[in-house]
């Protein structure tokens, strides 16, 4: 299965700001991740034991809207995400895959218009082939010409996993 869509990490300019003050206005508190496994949205991979990370409040739709002139209104939301405490250079090159997916997990795919309004969503059971399930859901989303971007979130707590924009 080849990946047709690029999972976007948090942009470097936003990361610099978030490491000083997050989208809830709080100063981040870095710490050493002793266990590893935290989903890092800066480089789209799990943390390794011993890495310095920080949990920040992030408003992905708000930041996208500010750059595009969209008006998400009540659809604007923020939530916690893990990032490296210092610049990590972003995702490693090489073979692309959808991050933070394993067989059996559930995700939601929320569709947003160019105005920043939710156009719908879908709960996804990733089954045995997570990349195929996500690929099909993104195909369906972008078949609608009104869909500008999709946020993939964890179904259990709604945590932001990654964003995909119209190809």
C-alpha distance (Angstrom), angle and dihedral (degrees) to the residues before:
residue distance angle dihedral
X1 . . .
X2 3.78 . .
X3 3.78 120.1 .
X4 3.80 111.8 -117.1
X5 3.80 99.2 -178.0
X6 3.77 132.0 54.3
X7 3.80 117.8 -127.5
X8 3.79 103.5 -139.5
X9 3.79 120.1 -139.2
X10 3.79 120.0 -146.4
X11 3.79 105.8 -75.2
X12 3.80 118.0 -103.3
X13 3.83 94.7 -118.5
X14 3.81 90.2 53.6
X15 3.81 91.3 47.2
X16 3.80 91.2 54.5
X17 3.79 89.8 53.3
X18 3.81 94.1 43.8
X19 3.81 91.5 53.0
X20 3.82 88.6 58.7
X21 3.82 101.0 35.7
X22 3.80 125.7 -6.4
X23 3.80 127.5 -136.1
X24 3.82 90.5 -91.0
X25 3.81 89.8 56.6
X26 3.81 95.8 -107.2
X27 3.78 127.5 134.3
X28 3.82 108.8 -119.8
X29 3.80 121.6 -119.5
X30 3.82 111.4 -146.0
X31 3.78 120.0 -149.7
X32 3.79 139.9 173.8
X33 3.79 112.8 -98.1
X34 3.79 101.8 -134.7
X35 3.80 96.1 -176.2
X36 3.81 105.5 33.9
X37 3.78 125.6 -147.1
X38 3.83 100.3 103.0
X39 3.84 109.8 141.9
X40 3.82 103.8 -115.0
X41 3.81 111.4 -152.7
X42 3.82 92.6 -168.1
X43 3.80 95.2 65.5
X44 3.82 100.8 12.5
X45 3.78 97.5 -122.3
X46 3.80 137.8 98.7
X47 3.79 116.5 -88.7
X48 3.78 119.9 -107.1
X49 3.79 121.7 -128.4
X50 3.80 109.8 -87.7
X51 3.81 97.5 27.5
X52 3.81 120.1 131.4
X53 3.80 109.5 -120.3
X54 3.77 139.7 162.6
X55 3.80 134.1 -150.1
X56 3.81 110.5 -135.3
X57 3.78 136.9 173.7
X58 3.80 109.7 -111.0
X59 3.82 130.6 -170.9
X60 3.83 105.0 -163.7
X61 3.80 97.4 174.2
X62 3.82 92.1 46.5
X63 3.79 91.8 52.8
X64 3.82 92.6 46.2
X65 3.82 90.1 48.0
X66 3.80 92.0 51.2
X67 3.81 89.6 54.9
X68 3.82 95.6 44.7
X69 3.81 103.5 33.6
X70 3.81 92.5 -115.4
X71 3.80 119.9 151.9
X72 3.82 108.2 -142.6
X73 3.81 93.4 172.4
X74 3.79 110.3 177.5
X75 3.82 91.2 2.4
X76 3.80 89.8 72.9
X77 3.79 109.9 107.5
X78 3.77 139.3 160.8
X79 3.74 133.0 -153.4
X80 3.78 144.2 165.5
X81 3.80 122.1 -71.0
X82 3.78 132.7 170.1
X83 3.82 120.5 -125.1
X84 3.78 134.2 166.5
X85 3.80 112.0 -86.8
X86 3.82 89.4 -128.3
X87 3.79 133.5 30.4
X88 3.80 110.4 -67.7
X89 3.80 100.0 -179.6
X90 3.80 94.3 -112.6
X91 3.80 128.8 -101.0
X92 3.78 118.9 -5.9
X93 3.78 115.8 -110.7
X94 3.76 123.6 -115.1
X95 3.77 132.2 69.2
X96 3.77 112.7 12.9
X97 3.79 124.4 -134.8
X98 3.77 137.1 157.8
X99 3.81 109.2 -87.3
X100 3.79 128.0 -127.5
X101 3.78 95.1 20.3
X102 3.77 129.7 130.0
X103 3.77 131.7 162.9
X104 3.80 111.9 -81.0
X105 3.82 97.9 24.2
X106 3.79 122.9 122.6
X107 3.79 124.8 -133.9
X108 3.76 135.8 175.2
X109 3.78 123.5 -135.4
X110 3.82 110.1 -153.4
X111 3.78 116.4 -165.7
X112 3.81 120.9 -147.5
X113 3.80 131.7 -167.2
X114 3.80 125.2 -134.4
X115 3.83 86.0 -96.6
X116 3.81 89.6 58.9
X117 3.81 95.5 -110.2
X118 3.79 123.2 136.7
X119 3.79 111.4 -105.6
X120 3.76 94.8 -176.8
X121 3.71 141.9 -62.8
X122 3.71 143.9 -140.6
X123 3.79 135.9 -143.1
X124 3.79 109.5 -132.1
X125 3.78 127.1 -156.4
X126 3.80 100.1 -155.3
X127 3.81 91.5 -153.1
X128 3.79 118.0 179.1
X129 3.81 95.9 -36.6
X130 3.82 108.8 46.1
X131 3.80 95.2 172.1
X132 3.81 92.2 54.1
X133 3.81 92.1 47.7
X134 3.81 92.6 48.6
X135 3.80 91.7 43.9
X136 3.81 91.7 52.9
X137 3.83 92.3 46.8
X138 3.81 90.9 50.5
X139 3.80 91.4 46.9
X140 3.81 89.0 53.3
X141 3.79 91.9 46.8
X142 3.80 95.6 49.7
X143 3.82 92.1 44.0
X144 3.81 83.0 76.7
X145 3.83 105.3 78.1
X146 3.81 90.2 -150.9
X147 3.83 92.8 64.7
X148 3.81 111.2 98.9
X149 3.80 99.0 170.6
X150 3.78 143.7 -3.2
X151 3.79 127.8 -141.8
X152 3.78 115.7 -152.2
X153 3.79 111.8 -152.8
X154 3.79 137.8 175.5
X155 3.80 107.5 -97.3
X156 3.82 94.9 -143.2
X157 3.80 99.7 59.3
X158 3.80 103.6 3.1
X159 3.81 92.8 -115.1
X160 3.80 113.7 169.5
X161 3.82 110.1 -111.1
X162 3.80 104.2 172.7
X163 3.79 145.1 -38.8
X164 3.79 129.9 -119.5
X165 3.80 120.5 -164.3
X166 3.79 128.0 -157.1
X167 3.81 107.9 -75.6
